[in-house]
Amino acid sequence: MFNGSPAPSPECFKRARQSARTENAKLIAAAVIAAIRLNREEIKNSPVVHAKISDSLRLAEMIVARMKS
């Protein structure tokens, strides 16, 4: 039996912080990659712009995954 209500372990907070850092790093990397790729493009709602942003997100995810391993 437990006395009082259960609380999350400190490990939970560490994992949550690490996950947030990874997501923030991925977002920043994707933004930088997209900015470089769209440097001379006209910024408008077009399939070309959407494709470059999508590719930038995938590349940022690959970079973060590679850094983890």
C-alpha positions, 0 to 999 in steps of 0.5 A: 500500500502507498501512503499518499498519491503517486508522483512521476519519477524525476526520469519522466521530467528528464525524458520530456525535456530531452524530447522537447529539445530534440523537437526544437532542434528539428524545427530550427534545422528544418527552418534553416534548410527551408530558408536556404532552399527558398532563398531565391524563390518567390514565397507564395502558396505553391506546390514548389514551396510546399515540396521544399518545406516538406523535404527540409522537414524530412532532411532535418528528421534524418539529421536528428536521427543520425545524431542520436545514433 
